[in-house]
């Protein structure tokens, strides 16, 4: 084995091409001292390493906030450790492959933006994501749900909340402890001239099924 792990980016073989030629010699010792030798080679392959968040500023889209000096793209695995500045996403079109967010980190996604995770996501310890979206102000109504785990109606922070029941075709005021699921929409209104909904928690990984109602033709109701 190597005395220290080889580094693909800094090869130490003679050709500096990560191709190591090795000769192994065996000696049966005194008194005959017979020897035999065999040639081998070892090829060191590159291992995909995650791009690490450095946190020089809060802006996800700034290249020097990343260990590679480039903003990650859809093929890159990303790891976000706890640093001086947690990342904030303020633009659209961002994608990564796998995403790991370490303990104590809050990933903030501003209204009108987003991040697509094509692979696996992991939020460790107290790590969480904070998402915001613009909603109608001055008591205008918006339909909202939540992609986060363990969210309730109280977390919506709305002045008025209604829920529609497709079976009875009626609206009702839900309990403040009612769960908010991705496909479980609520009509909300905020008594504010500049309303924004912000939710903080852990993203859901499961799938959601919701029955869709056609009240003009009740026999045409189906699960989507």
ABEGO torsion letter per residue (X at the ends): XBABBBBAABBABAAGAGBBBBBBBBBAEOAAGBBBBBBBBBBBBBBBBBBBBAGABABAABAAABAAGBBBBAABBBBBBBBABBBBBABBGBBBBBBBBBBGBBBBBBBGBEBBBABBBBBBEABBBBBBBBBBBGGBBBBBBBABBGBBAAAAGBABBBBBBAAAGBBBBBBAABBBBAABBBBBBBBBABBBBBBBEBBBABBBBBBBBBAABAAABBBX
